[in-house]
Amino acid sequence: MSWPSPIRVRLLDATSINRAGRKGIDYRIHLGMDLGSNRTDSIELTTVKAGEKRERFSFRAGEIVIGDRGYGQRPGLAKLDDRGVFFVIPFAWPNVPLETPDGERFDLFGALRSLPDACAGEFEVGFRAPDDRLIPVRLVAIRMSEPAAEEARQKALRERQKHGKVDVRTLEAAGYVFLLTNLPTTFSADSALHLYRFRWQIEMKFKTLKSVLHLGDIPSRTDESLRVYVLAKLLIALLIEALIFQAESFSPWGYPIQQLAPDSSAA
């Protein structure tokens, strides 16, 4: 497939921050990152009550957006598709009921069980936009190795037990990586999953913020001082990014070297 310009790939995610000595989450940092330049292009600090939403970011037609399950909601995905934005985003199975291209109910778990070991598969499906339009997408999935699946099931079990009853389908779903994409079919299932694996880049950025700039436990007692502390640290992080980006093309001489024209009189 030919593209009119280089493909812009963006990563979206959020991380929680809290005050030192407290168990609960106080605030969230929502971050958008340009994968090609490894630079932050959007950042916002909100309270813990604010969720991960597409509306926090602006998008360009033709770019590819990669996010986690928090962004796998039908209204947001439908708006991305309407704007010509490509996405590679996982989803929580109860939140996005899938249908066949003909509008019939799609058997998600039957499709997942049909996957061979260590081999990606894809299925033509669709989901309903808020106005009841069927948005055509592909379900791309792969079965995890048994050790990875067991670890994911235990994590899901711990999370769901906090809210009471555990649905056995949630534990079964934890044994797979599955996501929705509206990328052209020239992107294979393996290619879509490979793109999704780049999410670790934004995880590394969050780890840097928390370890190097000490955003793990905020030494603050009030909301106002916490916001001042965090916003100052984020400003420092953006300045460091800008300096690193400029340094990559900075001449070691400190100034550009001009090419002198040959002296014709010497001949």
Steps between C-alpha positions, in 0.01 A plus 500: 500500500629848416453787746499870407747582778696324775267325741468668838458250782377629834489328837238591762499401865454624855676433828398561858694702755446536873634675804775344707363284780153461346358182351234653279545660159481880496556612139559368150740614230354452149770492236516486122828409334627516142673166446715621210666783694458341846362834619198590707239685293223524759491492879230572757472468878157406638346365817455127541131531408587597142529193279704419190307661217562569135369854544818602684698484178486649151554279196597519135342302222729219386695459823505178702396513865601230747348494847406267781158360592397826666460648152313197365152653525249503215431878484869592491593234245209602277613865504857401412372297206278788384803733499711264292727408792630144515507325837646190658331471838404209729167498678320347794273231356176613678541861381504445125245244376614385158295409196569330169512716184136394446394637838471166679642437846869407486622219725816656647597208718432247227736696274768520770480126568549430130844664497797266461788527745754778434322614185310827452153497353257762376124522454282751316265649757322823585370695798211741537568874522276704731280584199462125431724494192704183462869596494701234309827398666721197540541298814868403524598247764767258614506236772750563782753243611371304799736666754403848374131403492510373858665820619236706318219290649634546852524876446144512366381292794657738752350803329150356467488365855512859623162554336337176610398223261747385233365408156675187370501656152722779630753239613479324163546829312813571705675218315494689170618828356214633287440843356299693246651677202371685196837485326486395134522127440848554354600509867494136601393375841867454590576859393217639714619304804856610435384863500315445826818373665651848460283605793791411726666823384247714684528273803872574502427872487276471806769305683749775421264766633449309823858393563721778361264791569357349820134493406441169675412634845431873517625677817187709538216541747255709297352475153632843407861422592475161326388663176779759517760229566379269224452772237849635570646151457310448176630830366854386579433170321381682186804730503731198527321336205544817292871525582561134415310539171709804403824336609453218249560743213738737680844547341788395729680818388225715648416659167415378149796437267473678168621331185755725324492525123825391324741781408503511120809728495712219646464312172 
